[in-house]
Amino acid sequence: MCGIAGIIGGNIKEDVISKMLKTQHHRGPDNTGVFRDEQVLLGHNRLSILDLSEKSNQPFKDNSNRYIITFNGEIYNYIELKEELKKYNFKTESDTEVLLAAYIKWGKKCLHKLNGMFSFAIWDKEKKHLFAARDRFGVKPFYYYREKEKFYFSSEIKALHASGVKKTPNKKVWASYLTYGSYGHPTETFWENINQLQGGHYLEYSKNSLNINKWYFFEKEILKYQAKVSFKSVKEKYKSLLEDSIKLRFRADVKVGFNISGGLDSSALLAYVNKLNNSKNINAYTFYTNDNRYDELPWVEEMINYTENPLSKILLKIDDDFYKLIDYISKIQEEPFGGIPTLAYSKIFDKARKDNVIVLLDGQGMDEQWAGYDYYLKNNDNTIQGIKSSPFKENVLAEDFKKFASKPVYPKPFKDAILNKQYRDLFYTKIPRALRFNDRVSMAFSTELREPFLDYRLVEYAFAQPLDYKIKNDIQKYLLRELVAEDLNDSISYAPKRPLQTPQREWLQNELFSFVKDSLEKIKKSEYSNWFNIKELEEELVKYKKGNIDSSFHIWQWVSLGLNIDNYLC
């Protein structure tokens, strides 16, 4: 995993790309490289994972020097692809060179052959043409900005700001976030004129012309699994895919570990990691807060007792370092993030890096493919586990500001309501948000996070299965539970769904209340105070302090704005 950046067109100076790369240094501290051609600059921050030699530094040129790639991510099936590309004269053992060779041989069709997480750009010196693409689910980021005859791109928004792009908030996205909890469309950001290349899409830029196209058509891919197969056969097939997915994600020339909580998805990860050779030496990581209402340590320790993996337990507590962490993660995220659980998760990567464990696996993606959230069973459009009504407070927003808000409307390509909710969460809500949060916190500490359960083969196969394989007698993720029960006991495999939580509601009401009030003061003193009805805002805060804490989402939204005022909007 690395950082990429580039500038195409116009009169460009190398010091600009250097500034961009400096802001992304944490993504790749092992090497920084720049390629320059006529009206082209490509940059790269390298975190060495495969082929640690200097030969694999980027930007990387092919044998003819015609094609140059800057690449962030991993191609897990690079060994198999290399077999298909035997005629190519490889100079390295890296997946980067395999990716470039695949593009040279197959063009944009190479994307369908890739099993991995990726965001990359390839410059064709002969045609003066840029090709860039993002993986199916958007695990790796790609941001871009257009200015007259120039095109800028990077792995993080701060790199675009470092190039001179103005820090202008996208009022539409902010209004939608504060009104509906939306983080914007997958092409949008919280910053004006800065866009994302959506997952499963590619772009081409040449002669000041930008074209963006979709390359991954999930709805069509799952049609190949339409014929109903027996429960036993599906379980065996999924088991085989799961084993292969985890095996592929252990391909690395550095130490690999994994993150776990006390839930079913972590149980599956733990069980299948331990089917690998020498699995007893693989480090596991979890966090806790010393609050028995939320901590999952008892379940984690019960799981670990089966496998005896080394377990690092990382405590999140409120001290001076906590406030430093909030500030740092806010700067890293550049946009609102998921709250205190994201802070807790970030500490895992800090600890892993200190242990020299550079690659970590986690269990993201099972709920979306096996219909695990409680709201899948309800006749509403909720996207938050465990709530009964909207947690957002429209009454605190100024009427003129609310006019900018757009209530999110998501595609419904399927006849079945649950399938449409799964699809929404995969491509528009849950997964895009979690991937952005997790990419930033892992990279903040120069570590790589891999998502074995987002292997496209797993997602497509599980998604396409009949509803009674996913939910049976009100038991959600039924087939997955049956699979995990083969390796762990029923108390683990049939444990109820527990959202990964921290005492965020209580901390914001008590220990962190002064911090919350400070955030509101920053809003009131800023030019963004006109986004709010200040009197209503203050009254809602009083209600929260007095005990109306069914949800803390609205409080965290205001904290997020305060943090962004501190770090970006001032």
C-alpha positions as CSV (number, residue, x, y, z in Angstrom):
1,M,0.0,0.0,0.0
2,C,1.3,3.4,-1.0
3,G,0.5,6.9,-2.0
4,I,0.2,8.1,-5.6
5,A,0.1,11.6,-7.1
6,G,0.3,13.2,-10.5
7,I,-0.1,16.3,-12.6
8,I,-0.9,16.3,-16.3
9,G,-0.8,19.3,-18.7
10,G,0.3,22.9,-18.7
11,N,3.4,24.5,-17.2
12,I,4.2,22.3,-14.2
13,K,6.9,22.6,-11.6
14,E,8.5,19.6,-9.9
15,D,8.4,21.3,-6.5
16,V,4.5,21.1,-6.6
17,I,4.6,17.3,-6.9
18,S,7.2,17.2,-4.1
19,K,4.8,19.2,-1.8
20,M,2.0,16.7,-2.7
21,L,4.1,13.7,-1.9
22,K,5.3,15.2,1.4
23,T,1.7,15.4,2.7
24,Q,1.3,11.7,1.9
25,H,4.7,10.5,3.3
26,H,3.0,8.4,6.0
27,R,1.4,6.3,3.2
28,G,4.9,5.2,2.0
29,P,7.9,6.1,4.1
30,D,10.3,3.6,2.4
31,N,10.8,5.5,-0.8
32,T,9.6,8.6,-2.6
33,G,9.9,8.8,-6.4
34,V,9.1,11.2,-9.2
35,F,8.9,10.7,-12.9
36,R,8.9,13.7,-15.2
37,D,8.0,13.9,-18.9
38,E,6.9,16.8,-21.1
39,Q,3.9,18.3,-19.2
40,V,3.7,15.2,-17.0
41,L,4.7,14.6,-13.4
42,L,4.0,11.3,-11.6
43,G,4.8,10.7,-8.0
44,H,4.9,7.8,-5.5
45,N,5.3,7.1,-1.8
46,R,6.3,3.5,-1.3
47,L,5.4,1.2,1.6
48,S,7.4,-1.9,0.7
49,I,5.3,-5.1,1.0
50,L,6.3,-7.3,-2.0
51,D,9.9,-7.4,-3.5
52,L,11.5,-5.1,-1.0
53,S,14.4,-4.3,-3.3
54,E,15.0,-0.8,-4.9
55,K,14.2,-2.3,-8.3
56,S,10.5,-2.2,-7.4
57,N,10.5,1.5,-6.5
58,Q,7.9,3.6,-8.3
59,P,7.0,5.3,-10.6
60,F,7.9,2.2,-12.5
61,K,8.8,1.9,-16.2
62,D,8.2,-1.0,-18.6
63,N,11.1,-2.5,-20.6
64,S,10.5,-0.1,-23.5
65,N,10.2,3.0,-21.3
66,R,7.0,3.8,-23.0
67,Y,4.6,3.1,-20.1
68,I,5.0,4.4,-16.5
69,I,2.9,3.4,-13.6
70,T,2.3,4.7,-10.1
71,F,0.3,2.2,-8.1
72,N,-1.3,2.0,-4.7
73,G,-2.6,-1.4,-3.5
74,E,-2.0,-5.1,-4.0
75,I,-2.7,-7.5,-6.8
76,Y,-3.2,-10.7,-4.8
77,N,-3.2,-13.0,-7.8
78,Y,-0.1,-11.6,-9.3
79,I,1.7,-14.9,-9.3
80,E,-1.1,-16.5,-11.4
81,L,-1.2,-13.6,-13.8
82,K,2.6,-13.7,-14.2
83,E,2.1,-17.3,-15.5
84,E,-0.2,-15.9,-18.2
85,L,2.4,-13.3,-19.1
86,K,5.4,-15.6,-19.6
87,K,6.6,-13.9,-22.7
88,Y,7.1,-10.6,-20.8
89,N,10.7,-10.1,-19.6
90,F,10.2,-9.4,-15.9
91,K,12.9,-7.5,-14.0
92,T,11.4,-7.7,-10.5
93,E,9.3,-10.0,-8.2
94,S,6.7,-7.3,-7.6
95,D,3.0,-7.1,-8.4
96,T,3.5,-3.6,-9.8
97,E,5.4,-4.9,-12.8
98,V,2.8,-7.7,-13.3
99,L,0.0,-5.1,-13.3
100,L,1.9,-2.9,-15.8
101,A,2.6,-5.9,-18.1
102,A,-1.1,-7.0,-17.8
103,Y,-2.2,-3.5,-19.0
104,I,0.3,-3.6,-21.9
105,K,-1.0,-7.0,-23.0
106,W,-4.7,-6.6,-22.4
107,G,-5.4,-2.9,-22.1
108,K,-8.4,-1.9,-19.9
109,K,-9.6,-5.5,-20.1
110,C,-6.9,-6.4,-17.6
111,L,-9.0,-5.0,-14.9
112,H,-11.3,-8.0,-15.0
113,K,-8.4,-10.3,-14.4
114,L,-7.3,-8.5,-11.2
115,N,-8.0,-9.9,-7.7
116,G,-6.9,-7.1,-5.4
117,M,-7.3,-3.6,-4.0
118,F,-5.9,-1.0,-6.3
119,S,-5.8,2.6,-7.4
120,F,-3.3,3.3,-10.2
121,A,-2.4,5.5,-13.1
122,I,-0.4,4.6,-16.2
123,W,1.1,7.2,-18.5
124,D,1.6,6.3,-22.2
125,K,4.5,8.5,-23.4
126,E,3.9,7.7,-27.0
127,K,0.1,8.6,-27.1
128,K,0.3,11.2,-24.3
129,H,-2.5,9.4,-22.6
130,L,-3.3,8.7,-19.0
131,F,-5.2,5.6,-17.9
132,A,-6.3,5.3,-14.2
133,A,-8.5,2.8,-12.4
134,R,-9.9,1.9,-9.1
135,D,-10.8,-1.5,-7.7
136,R,-14.3,-3.0,-7.7
137,F,-15.4,-1.8,-4.2
138,G,-13.1,1.3,-3.9
139,V,-10.8,-0.1,-1.2
140,K,-8.0,2.2,-2.4
141,P,-8.7,5.9,-2.9
142,F,-8.3,8.1,-6.0
143,Y,-9.0,11.9,-5.8
144,Y,-8.7,14.3,-8.7
145,Y,-9.1,18.0,-9.6
146,R,-9.3,19.8,-12.9
147,E,-8.0,23.3,-13.6
148,K,-8.1,24.7,-17.1
149,E,-5.5,22.6,-18.9
150,K,-4.3,20.7,-15.9
151,F,-5.4,17.4,-14.3
152,Y,-4.3,16.6,-10.7
153,F,-4.7,13.3,-8.9
154,S,-3.7,11.8,-5.5
155,S,-4.4,9.2,-2.8
156,E,-5.4,11.8,-0.3
157,I,-7.2,15.2,-0.5
158,K,-4.4,17.0,1.4
159,A,-2.1,16.4,-1.5
160,L,-4.4,18.3,-3.8
161,H,-4.6,21.1,-1.3
162,A,-0.8,21.1,-1.2
163,S,-0.7,21.6,-5.0
164,G,-2.6,24.9,-4.5
165,V,-6.3,23.8,-4.7
166,K,-8.4,26.0,-2.5
167,K,-9.9,24.6,0.7
168,T,-13.5,25.5,-0.1
169,P,-16.1,23.3,1.7
170,N,-18.7,21.6,-0.5
171,K,-21.8,23.1,1.1
172,K,-24.1,20.6,-0.6
173,V,-22.3,17.6,0.9
174,W,-22.0,19.2,4.3
175,A,-25.7,20.1,4.4
176,S,-26.6,16.6,3.4
177,Y,-24.3,15.2,6.1
178,L,-25.7,17.4,8.8
179,T,-29.3,16.8,7.7
180,Y,-29.4,13.2,6.7
181,G,-26.1,11.7,7.8
182,S,-25.1,11.2,4.1
183,Y,-21.4,11.3,3.2
184,G,-22.2,12.3,-0.4
185,H,-22.2,10.3,-3.6
186,P,-19.2,8.0,-4.2
187,T,-17.9,10.6,-6.7
188,E,-18.2,13.5,-4.3
189,T,-16.1,14.8,-1.4
190,F,-16.7,17.4,1.4
191,W,-14.5,19.8,-0.7
192,E,-15.6,21.9,-3.6
193,N,-14.2,20.8,-7.0
194,I,-12.4,17.8,-5.6
195,N,-13.9,14.5,-6.8
196,Q,-13.4,10.8,-6.4
197,L,-13.0,8.2,-9.1
198,Q,-15.8,5.8,-8.0
199,G,-14.9,2.2,-7.2
200,G,-15.3,-0.1,-10.2
201,H,-14.6,2.8,-12.7
202,Y,-11.7,3.9,-14.8
203,L,-10.7,7.2,-16.3
204,E,-8.8,8.3,-19.4
205,Y,-7.2,11.8,-19.8
206,S,-5.7,13.0,-23.0
207,K,-5.5,16.4,-24.7
208,N,-7.4,18.1,-21.9
209,S,-10.3,15.6,-22.3
210,L,-11.5,13.5,-19.4
211,N,-13.6,10.4,-19.9
212,I,-14.9,8.2,-17.0
213,N,-16.4,4.8,-17.5
214,K,-17.7,2.0,-15.4
215,W,-15.9,-1.3,-15.7
216,Y,-17.3,-3.5,-12.9
217,F,-21.0,-4.4,-13.4
218,F,-21.9,-6.2,-10.2
219,E,-25.5,-6.7,-11.1
220,K,-24.5,-8.7,-14.2
221,E,-21.8,-10.6,-12.5
222,I,-24.1,-12.2,-10.0
223,L,-26.4,-13.5,-12.7
224,K,-24.0,-16.4,-13.3
225,Y,-25.1,-17.8,-9.9
226,Q,-28.8,-17.7,-10.6
227,A,-29.4,-21.5,-10.5
228,K,-30.3,-22.6,-7.0
229,V,-27.7,-25.0,-5.5
230,S,-28.1,-27.1,-2.4
231,F,-27.2,-25.5,1.0
232,K,-24.4,-28.0,1.5
233,S,-22.9,-27.4,-1.9
234,V,-23.0,-23.6,-1.4
235,K,-21.4,-24.0,2.0
236,E,-18.6,-26.1,0.6
237,K,-18.0,-23.7,-2.4
238,Y,-18.0,-20.6,-0.1
239,K,-15.7,-22.3,2.3
240,S,-13.2,-23.0,-0.6
241,L,-13.4,-19.4,-1.7
242,L,-12.9,-18.1,1.8
243,E,-9.8,-20.2,2.4
244,D,-8.3,-19.1,-0.9
245,S,-9.1,-15.4,-0.2
246,I,-7.3,-15.4,3.1
247,K,-4.4,-17.5,1.7
248,L,-3.9,-14.9,-1.1
249,R,-3.9,-12.0,1.4
250,F,-1.0,-13.5,3.3
251,R,1.2,-13.0,0.3
252,A,3.8,-10.5,1.6
253,D,7.5,-10.2,2.2
254,V,6.8,-8.6,5.6
255,K,5.0,-9.7,8.8
256,V,1.2,-10.2,8.6
257,G,-1.3,-10.0,11.5
258,F,-5.1,-9.6,11.9
259,N,-7.6,-7.5,13.8
260,I,-10.5,-9.0,15.7
261,S,-13.5,-8.1,17.8
262,G,-15.8,-10.5,19.5
263,G,-18.3,-10.9,16.7
264,L,-19.1,-13.6,14.1
265,D,-17.1,-12.0,11.3
266,S,-13.9,-12.0,13.4
267,S,-14.6,-15.6,14.4
268,A,-14.6,-16.5,10.7
269,L,-11.4,-14.6,10.2
270,L,-9.7,-16.3,13.2
271,A,-10.9,-19.7,12.2
272,Y,-9.7,-19.5,8.6
273,V,-6.4,-17.7,9.4
274,N,-5.7,-20.8,11.6
275,K,-6.0,-23.1,8.6
276,L,-2.7,-21.7,7.3
277,N,0.7,-23.1,8.1
278,N,2.4,-21.7,11.2
279,S,-0.8,-19.9,12.1
280,K,0.0,-20.0,15.8
281,N,2.6,-17.4,15.4
282,I,0.3,-14.8,13.7
283,N,-0.4,-11.8,15.9
284,A,-4.0,-10.8,16.7
285,Y,-5.0,-7.3,17.8
286,T,-8.1,-5.9,19.5
287,F,-9.0,-2.8,21.4
288,Y,-10.9,-2.2,24.6
289,T,-12.0,0.8,26.8
290,N,-12.5,-0.8,30.3
291,D,-16.2,-0.3,30.0
292,N,-18.0,-3.7,30.4
293,R,-21.1,-2.4,28.7
294,Y,-19.2,-2.3,25.4
295,D,-16.0,-4.2,25.6
296,E,-15.8,-7.4,23.7
297,L,-12.7,-8.8,25.4
298,P,-14.5,-11.8,27.0
299,W,-15.6,-13.0,23.6
300,V,-12.3,-12.2,22.0
301,E,-10.4,-14.2,24.7
302,E,-12.9,-17.1,24.4
303,M,-12.1,-17.2,20.6
304,I,-8.4,-16.9,21.1
305,N,-8.4,-19.8,23.6
306,Y,-9.3,-22.1,20.7
307,T,-6.3,-21.0,18.6
308,E,-3.7,-19.7,21.0
309,N,-2.6,-16.8,18.7
310,P,-0.6,-14.1,20.4
311,L,-3.1,-11.4,21.3
312,S,-2.3,-7.7,21.8
313,K,-5.0,-5.8,23.7
314,I,-4.9,-2.1,23.2
315,L,-6.6,0.3,25.7
316,L,-8.3,3.4,24.5
317,K,-8.6,5.9,27.4
318,I,-9.1,9.6,27.8
319,D,-5.8,11.3,28.5
320,D,-3.5,13.8,26.9
321,D,-2.6,11.4,24.2
322,F,-6.3,10.9,23.4
323,Y,-6.7,14.5,22.4
324,K,-3.6,14.4,20.3
325,L,-5.0,11.3,18.6
326,I,-8.3,13.1,17.8
327,D,-6.4,16.0,16.2
328,Y,-4.1,13.7,14.2
329,I,-6.8,11.4,12.9
330,S,-9.0,14.4,12.0
331,K,-6.1,15.8,9.9
332,I,-5.5,12.3,8.4
333,Q,-9.2,11.8,7.5
334,E,-9.7,15.4,6.0
335,E,-13.5,14.7,6.1
336,P,-15.9,13.7,8.9
337,F,-15.2,10.2,10.2
338,G,-17.1,7.6,12.2
339,G,-16.4,8.7,15.7
340,I,-14.6,7.3,18.7
341,P,-14.6,3.7,17.3
342,T,-12.4,5.0,14.5
343,L,-10.0,6.4,17.0
344,A,-9.9,3.1,18.9
345,Y,-9.2,1.2,15.7
346,S,-6.4,3.6,14.8
347,K,-4.5,2.6,17.9
348,I,-4.3,-1.0,16.7
349,F,-2.3,0.1,13.6
350,D,0.0,2.2,15.8
351,K,0.7,-0.9,18.0
352,A,1.1,-3.2,15.0
353,R,3.7,-0.9,13.4
354,K,5.7,-0.8,16.6
355,D,5.6,-4.6,16.6
356,N,6.9,-4.5,13.0
357,V,3.7,-6.1,11.7
358,I,3.2,-4.1,8.5
359,V,0.1,-5.9,7.1
360,L,-3.1,-6.5,8.9
361,L,-6.3,-8.3,7.9
362,D,-9.8,-7.5,9.2
363,G,-13.4,-8.7,8.8
364,Q,-15.1,-5.9,6.9
365,G,-17.8,-7.0,4.4
366,M,-19.6,-10.0,5.8
367,D,-22.8,-8.1,7.0
368,E,-23.3,-6.7,3.5
369,Q,-23.0,-10.0,1.7
370,W,-24.9,-12.2,4.2
371,A,-27.5,-9.6,5.2
372,G,-26.3,-9.2,8.8
373,Y,-27.7,-5.8,9.9
374,D,-31.0,-5.7,11.9
375,Y,-32.5,-3.1,9.5
376,Y,-32.5,-5.5,6.6
377,L,-35.5,-7.1,8.3
378,K,-37.4,-3.8,8.7
379,N,-39.5,-1.9,6.3
380,N,-37.6,1.3,6.3
381,D,-34.5,3.0,4.8
382,N,-32.3,2.9,8.0
383,T,-28.6,2.6,7.4
384,I,-27.6,2.5,11.1
385,Q,-27.7,-0.7,13.2
386,G,-29.8,-0.6,16.4
387,I,-31.7,2.7,16.0
388,K,-35.5,3.3,15.9
389,S,-35.7,6.8,14.6
390,S,-33.5,9.4,12.8
391,P,-30.5,10.4,15.0
392,F,-30.0,13.6,13.1
393,K,-31.2,17.0,14.3
394,E,-32.5,19.1,11.4
395,N,-34.0,21.7,13.8
396,V,-30.5,23.0,14.6
397,L,-29.8,23.9,11.0
398,A,-30.6,27.3,9.4
399,E,-33.4,27.1,6.8
400,D,-31.2,28.7,4.1
401,F,-28.5,26.1,4.7
402,K,-30.9,23.1,4.7
403,K,-31.9,24.1,1.1
404,F,-28.5,22.8,0.0
405,A,-29.2,19.3,1.4
406,S,-30.1,16.5,-0.8
407,K,-31.8,13.4,0.7
408,P,-29.9,10.4,-0.7
409,V,-31.7,8.3,-3.2
410,Y,-30.0,5.0,-4.1
411,P,-30.4,2.7,-7.1
412,K,-32.7,-0.4,-6.6
413,P,-31.6,-2.8,-9.3
414,F,-33.3,-5.8,-7.7
415,K,-36.9,-6.9,-7.1
416,D,-36.1,-7.9,-3.6
417,A,-36.0,-5.2,-0.9
418,I,-33.2,-6.9,1.1
419,L,-31.0,-7.3,-1.9
420,N,-31.4,-3.6,-2.6
421,K,-30.4,-2.7,0.9
422,Q,-27.3,-5.0,0.6
423,Y,-26.5,-3.3,-2.7
424,R,-26.9,0.1,-1.2
425,D,-24.6,-0.7,1.7
426,L,-21.9,-2.3,-0.6
427,F,-21.7,0.6,-3.1
428,Y,-23.1,3.7,-1.5
429,T,-23.1,3.8,2.3
430,K,-21.5,1.3,4.7
431,I,-18.6,-0.1,2.7
432,P,-17.5,3.2,1.1
433,R,-17.4,5.0,4.4
434,A,-15.7,2.2,6.3
435,L,-13.1,1.8,3.6
436,R,-12.3,5.5,3.7
437,F,-12.1,5.6,7.5
438,N,-9.9,2.4,7.6
439,D,-7.6,3.3,4.7
440,R,-6.7,6.6,6.5
441,V,-6.1,5.1,9.9
442,S,-4.0,2.2,8.7
443,M,-1.9,4.5,6.4
444,A,-1.6,7.0,9.2
445,F,0.8,4.6,10.9
446,S,2.4,3.3,7.7
447,T,0.6,-0.1,7.8
448,E,-1.4,-1.9,5.1
449,L,-5.0,-3.1,5.8
450,R,-6.3,-6.0,3.7
451,E,-10.0,-7.0,3.4
452,P,-10.3,-10.7,2.7
453,F,-14.1,-10.7,2.9
454,L,-14.3,-8.1,0.1
455,D,-12.7,-10.5,-2.4
456,Y,-15.1,-10.0,-5.3
457,R,-15.6,-13.8,-5.7
458,L,-16.9,-14.1,-2.1
459,V,-19.2,-11.0,-2.3
460,E,-20.7,-12.0,-5.6
461,Y,-21.3,-15.6,-4.6
462,A,-22.8,-14.8,-1.2
463,F,-24.9,-12.0,-2.5
464,A,-26.5,-14.2,-5.2
465,Q,-27.6,-16.9,-2.7
466,P,-31.3,-17.3,-1.8
467,L,-32.6,-15.4,1.2
468,D,-33.2,-18.5,3.2
469,Y,-29.5,-19.3,3.1
470,K,-28.8,-15.8,4.6
471,I,-31.7,-15.6,7.1
472,K,-33.4,-18.6,8.7
473,N,-35.8,-18.5,11.6
474,D,-34.8,-14.8,12.1
475,I,-31.1,-15.9,12.4
476,Q,-29.1,-13.6,10.1
477,K,-25.9,-14.7,8.3
478,Y,-27.2,-18.2,8.7
479,L,-24.9,-20.0,6.3
480,L,-21.8,-18.2,7.7
481,R,-22.8,-19.2,11.2
482,E,-23.0,-22.8,10.1
483,L,-19.6,-22.6,8.6
484,V,-18.0,-21.1,11.6
485,A,-19.6,-23.7,13.9
486,E,-17.4,-26.3,12.2
487,D,-14.3,-24.8,13.8
488,L,-15.6,-22.9,16.9
489,N,-18.4,-23.6,19.4
490,D,-22.0,-22.5,19.1
491,S,-21.7,-19.8,21.7
492,I,-19.3,-18.1,19.3
493,S,-20.9,-18.9,16.0
494,Y,-24.5,-18.2,17.1
495,A,-23.7,-15.1,19.3
496,P,-26.1,-12.2,18.6
497,K,-25.0,-9.3,16.4
498,R,-23.1,-6.8,18.5
499,P,-22.2,-3.5,16.7
500,L,-18.6,-2.6,17.3
501,Q,-18.9,0.1,19.9
502,T,-17.2,2.3,22.4
503,P,-18.8,4.4,25.2
504,Q,-19.0,7.3,22.8
505,R,-22.5,8.4,24.0
506,E,-21.4,8.4,27.6
507,W,-18.0,10.0,27.0
508,L,-19.4,12.9,25.0
509,Q,-22.0,13.5,27.7
510,N,-19.5,13.4,30.6
511,E,-15.7,13.1,30.2
512,L,-15.6,14.8,26.8
513,F,-18.4,17.3,27.4
514,S,-15.9,20.2,27.7
515,F,-14.4,19.1,24.4
516,V,-17.9,19.1,22.8
517,K,-18.6,22.6,24.1
518,D,-15.3,23.8,22.7
519,S,-16.3,22.4,19.3
520,L,-19.5,24.3,19.4
521,E,-17.7,27.5,20.4
522,K,-15.5,27.1,17.3
523,I,-18.6,26.8,15.2
524,K,-20.2,29.8,16.7
525,K,-17.1,32.0,16.2
526,S,-16.6,30.8,12.6
527,E,-18.0,31.9,9.3
528,Y,-20.0,28.6,9.4
529,S,-22.2,29.7,12.3
530,N,-24.7,30.8,9.7
531,W,-25.3,27.2,8.8
532,F,-27.0,26.8,12.2
533,N,-29.8,28.1,14.4
534,I,-27.5,28.7,17.3
535,K,-30.2,28.8,19.9
536,E,-31.6,25.4,18.8
537,L,-28.0,24.0,18.8
538,E,-27.4,25.1,22.3
539,E,-30.7,23.7,23.5
540,E,-30.0,20.3,21.9
541,L,-26.7,20.2,23.7
542,V,-28.4,20.9,27.1
543,K,-30.8,18.1,26.4
544,Y,-28.0,15.7,25.7
545,K,-26.2,16.7,28.9
546,K,-29.3,16.1,30.9
547,G,-29.7,12.6,29.6
548,N,-31.2,12.5,26.2
549,I,-28.5,10.2,24.8
550,D,-30.4,7.6,22.7
551,S,-27.9,8.5,20.0
552,S,-24.7,10.6,19.8
553,F,-24.5,10.8,16.0
554,H,-25.6,14.5,16.0
555,I,-23.1,15.4,18.7
556,W,-20.3,13.8,16.8
557,Q,-21.3,15.6,13.6
558,W,-20.9,18.9,15.4
559,V,-17.5,17.8,16.8
560,S,-16.5,16.8,13.2
561,L,-17.3,20.3,12.0
562,G,-15.3,21.8,14.9
563,L,-12.3,19.6,14.1
564,N,-12.4,20.5,10.4
565,I,-12.7,24.2,11.3
566,D,-9.5,23.7,13.4
567,N,-7.6,21.8,10.8
568,Y,-8.8,22.8,7.4
569,L,-11.6,25.4,7.3
570,C,-10.0,28.2,9.2
